[in-house]
Amino acid sequence: MLKFGYLAMITFTILGSFWLEIFLKVGVLRRIKRALLSILPVASIFIIWDLYAISRGHWHFDAEQILGIFGFGGIPLEEFLFFTVVPLAAIMTIEAVGVVKRKNEKWKFGDER
C-alpha cells in the first residue's frame, strides 16, 4: 500500500480542487492549452532541477513509495504528474476564489466595487 503514497497525494490534490471545475464552473479545463502554456515552462525548470539533484546524489525517490514507472533521467511518473497537477489545482483554486468574489457583493473590496 505504501507503493501508492506519492500517487495518493496527487489523487487527493485532484479530488480537492478539480470539483471546482464542475460546481463553480471555473473554466480552467476549457482553457487547458492556456493553463499548460503557463505550467509547462516552470515544470521544465523543476524537472531539470530534479535531474541535477538526482545526478549529484542530493535527491532520490523512495522505491517503496512510487509505482516504479520512470521517465527520462530516472524521474518517476509521479514526479511529472506532481509538476503538472499541483499547479493546475492551484490555478483552479485561484479561479474559484475569483468566481465566488464576483458572485458575492460583500466579498468585494476597494476598487472591486
Residue pairs with C-beta under 8 A, 6 or more apart in sequence:
2 64
2 65
3 64
3 65
3 66
3 67
3 68
4 67
5 65
5 66
6 61
6 65
6 66
6 76
6 78
6 79
6 82
7 66
7 67
7 78
7 81
9 82
10 78
10 81
10 82
10 85
10 86
13 85
13 86
13 89
14 85
14 89
16 89
17 89
17 90
17 92
17 93
17 96
18 89
18 92
20 26
20 92
20 93
20 95
20 96
21 27
21 28
21 29
21 92
24 96
24 99
24 100
25 99
26 92
26 95
26 96
26 98
26 99
27 95
28 35
28 88
28 91
28 92
28 95
29 35
35 88
35 91
36 84
38 87
38 91
39 83
39 84
39 87
39 88
39 91
40 84
42 83
42 87
43 80
43 83
43 84
43 87
46 83
47 73
47 75
47 79
47 80
47 83
50 59
50 73
50 75
50 79
51 73
51 75
53 59
54 60
54 73
54 74
54 75
55 73
61 76
61 78
61 79
66 76
66 77
66 78
67 76
67 77
67 78
68 76
69 76
69 77
70 76
70 77
71 77
71 80
100 107
101 107
101 108
101 112
105 113
